[in-house]
Amino acid sequence: MKRNLLIIALVCMLLVPSFIFAQPAVEESTSSTMRLAWWGNPTRDERTLKAVDLFMAKYPEITIETETTGWGGYWDKMNTQAAAGSLPDLMQHDYAYMLQWVSRNQLADLTPYVQKGIINLSKVNESFLSGGRVNGKLYGISLGTNAVCLAYDPAVLAKAGIAEPDSATWTWEDFERIALEIYRKTGVKTLPFFTTDPKVGFDNMIRQTGASTYGKTGLGFTDTTVLREFYAIQLRLLEAGALVAPEVAFVSVTPEEGEFAKGRSWVEYIWSNQFVSQQAAAKRPLKLALLPNIKNAKAKGTFLKPSMFFSIPASAENPEAAAKFLNYFLNDTSVNDVLMGERGVPIPDDVREHMSTKVDAINKQIFDYISLASKNAGPIDPPDPAGSGEFLKMVRDVTQEILYKRVSLDAGVSKIMTQGNQILK
């Protein structure tokens, strides 16, 4: 009996290797899981989650885990994850924080993924990308864009017998002439420039000289010619009776209560994403134009402001999967039909053109304006420095002093230059 058991055992030992080697080889799994984080709202969350589902249906080898937080808690959460080395593979990012994160080596350069063809930017104008570049490297890709613009009432121009301006070529001299002629023929006035934040209007003018409002320390310009003209135009209109009275213009009101909506100004100065509310308030057809050019402009005053970015953290565990999703989110027209420009006007030309056929007539004007702006825009300035909040308040205060004629033009300009350098240093 013992002999028989021994023989059986020996036979089993001989069979084991053949059994092992006879098993089919198991293929190595190519599936991956990536984490995606964004700050959101109910509409954005719903649309983004649908986009994630569409992506996973198309690329079943990639699983996406989602994390969404309101703006208030988002950066606390991301900073906590950064300290713990547990950032997601793809995160929504903001222009205001880009430099900080890059300086701490927390974001990956996306250029290699563009070079490999994982992220396709062939349909994207460089003006849309400059906001995500730091020292020549691409750390964020804009998910939507915004630009400063001038909204005007074409019916007022028609009533005055004035041709609508050529948005890309008109000058501030043209603007002043049109404003005076409209007032003489119709009695409709012109609002002061950007009463909520006058710096926005001045930014556009000083950028056309090749300089910028902010420098590395203090102001970014020393020649006050453009700053003087910024106020001189408004003072000349005020002297002619063609400017909306400052005591009216500088009162904060809703769009419906504003002089533009009431038909008392032929123009308002806004960001493109404010056009929907302006149009609704006015209850009449409006149009958009680029801000005018200064004489002998050396550079473009307009710039495209990213609404937000997608960035890949340097610590991402699955960066290629993240890059693949970013490319899909950016370039796929079917997923953009779901997103419907909620994060802003899409940056690829073909997607933007496609989406312009899907949105209503008012939003189509915004889409068309962004396309125009992209062809007439220069690189965005660096994020605002420390002290910018105090500087903005000071400029608004001095602007009122100048237009209320509490100080002379020379004294007001001198005050901005002196206090500006003090604040920003």
KOLTIZA-222504 format. One line per 10 residues: number of its first residue (from 0); their letters; for each residue z, y, x of C-alpha. Coordinates in steps of 0.02 Angstrom, whole numbers. Example, Ala and Ser with C-alpha at 12.3 -4.5 7.8 and 13.67 -1.06 7.14 Angstrom:
BEGIN
0	AS	390/-225/615  357/-53/684
END
This chain:
BEGIN
0	MKRNLLIIAL	0/0/0  48/119/139  -115/76/226  -216/121/70  -126/289/53  -162/328/235  -348/292/212  -354/406/58  -268/545/153  -391/532/296
10	VCMLLVPSFI	-539/537/178  -469/695/93  -449/781/262  -630/743/304  -690/811/137  -595/977/144  -709/1063/272  -866/1012/181  -791/1076/18  -749/1242/99
20	FAQPAVEEST	-918/1263/179  -1007/1210/20  -937/1361/-76  -1063/1501/-107  -1035/1658/-3  -946/1796/-97  -1040/1962/-84  -939/2111/-26  -903/2230/-170  -993/2399/-163
30	SSTMRLAWWG	-893/2477/-304  -785/2631/-272  -661/2739/-364  -655/2927/-346  -539/3059/-415  -603/3219/-497  -492/3370/-533  -525/3534/-623  -435/3672/-715  -493/3680/-893
40	NPTRDERTLK	-476/3716/-1076  -509/3603/-1226  -696/3640/-1229  -719/3617/-1042  -613/3460/-1040  -712/3380/-1181  -881/3419/-1102  -829/3368/-927  -761/3202/-987  -926/3169/-1075
50	AVDLFMAKYP	-1017/3209/-913  -905/3086/-821  -944/2949/-949  -1131/2981/-932  -1119/2972/-743  -1022/2808/-745  -1148/2733/-866  -1288/2779/-746  -1191/2728/-590  -1078/2584/-644
60	EITIETETTG	-1029/2550/-464  -927/2712/-463  -769/2735/-567  -703/2911/-591  -520/2951/-623  -500/3124/-699  -362/3254/-682  -365/3416/-782  -237/3555/-783  -231/3732/-851
70	WGGYWDKMNT	-263/3872/-726  -79/3917/-719  -24/3750/-648  -182/3695/-560  -155/3774/-389  27/3723/-381  -30/3545/-413  -170/3552/-284  -58/3629/-152  72/3493/-183
80	QAAAGSLPDL	-62/3359/-165  -128/3442/-8  46/3438/71  61/3254/27  -114/3212/90  -165/3153/-83  -299/3276/-139  -437/3211/-254  -611/3168/-192  -691/3314/-285
90	MQHDYAYMLQ	-600/3468/-345  -644/3626/-438  -616/3774/-323  -612/3963/-333  -689/4100/-226  -522/4188/-205  -446/4037/-117  -596/3973/-20  -555/4058/146  -374/4003/142
100	WVSRNQLADL	-420/3821/118  -556/3825/250  -440/3906/376  -317/3763/348  -457/3633/374  -430/3567/199  -613/3566/142  -762/3466/205  -928/3544/255  -1054/3489/123
110	TPYVQKGIIN	-1204/3518/237  -1216/3335/295  -1230/3277/114  -1369/3403/85  -1459/3345/243  -1444/3162/188  -1518/3205/18  -1361/3154/-77  -1345/3334/-139  -1513/3411/-184
120	LSKVNESFLS	-1519/3601/-166  -1709/3616/-159  -1712/3711/-325  -1568/3828/-281  -1597/4004/-216  -1491/4044/-63  -1413/4192/-154  -1321/4065/-264  -1249/3975/-112  -1187/4117/-2
130	GGRVNGKLYG	-1019/4126/-93  -980/3948/-39  -1022/3973/144  -897/4012/281  -961/4035/459  -1125/3953/414  -1047/3797/337  -1055/3754/152  -882/3719/81  -915/3743/-104
140	ISLGTNAVCL	-1063/3737/-224  -1060/3856/-371  -1051/3778/-544  -1108/3936/-631  -1139/4118/-591  -1110/4294/-650  -1181/4463/-598  -1144/4645/-632  -1269/4730/-744  -1309/4877/-856
150	AYDPAVLAKA	-1323/4848/-1044  -1428/4977/-1137  -1489/5016/-1312  -1680/5009/-1314  -1685/5095/-1484  -1608/5252/-1411  -1739/5258/-1273  -1876/5233/-1403  -1807/5373/-1510  -1810/5488/-1358
160	GIAEPDSATW	-1987/5433/-1315  -1931/5362/-1148  -2005/5204/-1074  -1880/5067/-1035  -1838/5063/-849  -1915/4943/-724  -1754/4851/-689  -1796/4802/-510  -1861/4970/-449  -1776/5113/-540
170	TWEDFERIAL	-1663/5233/-446  -1506/5332/-483  -1618/5485/-492  -1714/5396/-633  -1549/5353/-717  -1487/5532/-713  -1654/5600/-777  -1655/5473/-920  -1474/5511/-966  -1507/5699/-975
180	EIYRKTGVKT	-1668/5676/-1075  -1584/5558/-1199  -1444/5683/-1226  -1565/5829/-1252  -1672/5733/-1376  -1545/5626/-1469  -1371/5691/-1431  -1319/5518/-1369  -1214/5527/-1212  -1183/5421/-1058
190	LPFFTTDPKV	-1020/5332/-1017  -938/5362/-847  -969/5221/-725  -860/5066/-744  -707/5151/-817  -600/4993/-806  -639/4965/-622  -744/5104/-542  -749/5008/-378  -871/4883/-455
200	GFDNMIRQTG	-1002/5020/-476  -969/5094/-305  -980/4921/-225  -1159/4906/-285  -1206/5075/-211  -1121/5057/-42  -1191/4881/-19  -1365/4958/-28  -1327/5052/134  -1286/4888/222
210	ASTYGKTGLG	-1099/4923/220  -961/4864/102  -807/4940/22  -686/4831/121  -688/4808/309  -590/4689/417  -453/4820/426  -463/4966/307  -622/5027/223  -790/4957/274
220	FTDTTVLREF	-879/5125/285  -848/5297/362  -997/5398/296  -943/5471/128  -1118/5519/68  -1132/5377/-58  -952/5396/-119  -984/5581/-151  -1147/5544/-245  -1059/5412/-351
230	YAIQLRLLEA	-951/5550/-423  -1078/5692/-409  -1197/5607/-531  -1059/5592/-660  -1001/5771/-632  -1177/5839/-657  -1192/5742/-820  -1021/5807/-872  -1073/5986/-836  -1229/5961/-943
240	GALVAPEVAF	-1124/5894/-1087  -1210/5724/-1071  -1060/5623/-1011  -936/5546/-1133  -776/5646/-1113  -659/5564/-986  -511/5577/-1105  -609/5464/-1224  -695/5352/-1096  -540/5301/-999
250	VSVTPEEGEF	-440/5243/-1150  -436/5053/-1152  -511/4989/-1315  -594/4832/-1380  -785/4820/-1367  -796/4855/-1554  -699/5017/-1532  -798/5076/-1380  -921/5220/-1375  -1065/5102/-1336
260	AKGRSWVEYI	-1037/4994/-1489  -1022/5150/-1596  -1190/5214/-1533  -1117/5365/-1443  -1173/5304/-1272  -1343/5228/-1234  -1271/5123/-1092  -1122/5017/-1038  -1085/4936/-869  -1028/4756/-878
270	WSNQFVSQQA	-1028/4583/-800  -1164/4473/-872  -1039/4355/-955  -976/4503/-1059  -1146/4529/-1141  -1110/4412/-1286  -957/4511/-1339  -1046/4678/-1313  -1193/4620/-1419  -1077/4558/-1556
280	AAKRPLKLAL	-982/4723/-1555  -1139/4831/-1560  -1222/4734/-1703  -1394/4790/-1643  -1517/4726/-1512  -1467/4767/-1333  -1549/4733/-1165  -1492/4705/-985  -1548/4787/-824  -1500/4786/-641
290	LPNIKNAKAK	-1401/4936/-581  -1515/5071/-509  -1556/5088/-323  -1498/5226/-208  -1629/5324/-113  -1690/5235/44  -1589/5079/9  -1573/4963/159  -1501/4811/70  -1473/4734/-102
300	GTFLKPSMFF	-1328/4802/-203  -1323/4659/-327  -1237/4496/-285  -1208/4334/-380  -1026/4296/-410  -982/4111/-424  -885/4070/-580  -807/3922/-487  -853/3788/-360  -845/3602/-333
310	SIPASAENPE	-777/3561/-159  -742/3398/-69  -572/3398/19  -574/3348/202  -452/3208/158  -564/3132/21  -563/2942/21  -735/2927/-62  -831/3084/-13  -1004/3008/-38
320	AAAKFLNYFL	-962/2959/-217  -898/3136/-243  -1059/3209/-171  -1160/3097/-286  -1066/3157/-440  -1080/3338/-384  -1269/3318/-368  -1278/3238/-541  -1171/3375/-619  -1280/3507/-538
330	NDTSVNDVLM	-1457/3442/-560  -1466/3322/-707  -1536/3410/-860  -1466/3283/-984  -1288/3310/-926  -1315/3498/-928  -1365/3479/-1110  -1186/3419/-1134  -1105/3551/-1024  -1206/3693/-1106
340	GERGVPIPDD	-1167/3818/-969  -980/3821/-1009  -940/3854/-826  -1076/3986/-811  -1265/3997/-792  -1327/3845/-692  -1390/3882/-517  -1541/3763/-496  -1699/3854/-556  -1765/3707/-657
350	VREHMSTKVD	-1598/3672/-743  -1576/3856/-784  -1753/3865/-856  -1721/3707/-957  -1555/3771/-1024  -1630/3939/-1071  -1728/3845/-1206  -1568/3768/-1274  -1459/3922/-1294  -1469/4059/-1425
360	AINKQIFDYI	-1569/4218/-1399  -1422/4319/-1332  -1373/4189/-1203  -1556/4170/-1155  -1555/4354/-1106  -1408/4316/-991  -1500/4167/-916  -1656/4273/-888  -1551/4412/-812  -1469/4293/-688
370	SLASKNAGPI	-1642/4232/-638  -1694/4413/-609  -1533/4451/-515  -1555/4300/-402  -1719/4374/-339  -1639/4544/-310  -1470/4497/-238  -1392/4501/-66  -1251/4392/2  -1083/4412/-83
380	DPPDPAGSGE	-947/4507/11  -795/4411/78  -649/4388/-43  -543/4543/-72  -410/4574/61  -223/4595/38  -186/4762/-42  -344/4762/-147  -247/4771/-310  -159/4930/-256
390	FLKMVRDVTQ	-325/4999/-192  -412/4968/-358  -276/5060/-454  -284/5206/-333  -473/5221/-352  -461/5220/-541  -326/5353/-537  -424/5466/-419  -583/5439/-520  -494/5509/-672
400	EILYKRVSLD	-426/5655/-570  -604/5698/-514  -684/5682/-686  -539/5773/-771  -568/5907/-637  -388/5902/-581  -451/5890/-403  -614/5944/-324  -748/5820/-276  -712/5846/-91
410	AGVSKIMTQG	-524/5826/-114  -546/5669/-219  -663/5587/-93  -545/5631/49  -399/5557/-47  -491/5392/-75  -537/5379/108  -364/5422/174  -261/5320/50  -387/5178/52
420	NQILK	-370/5154/240  -182/5166/228  -170/5036/89  -293/4913/166  -218/4922/341
END
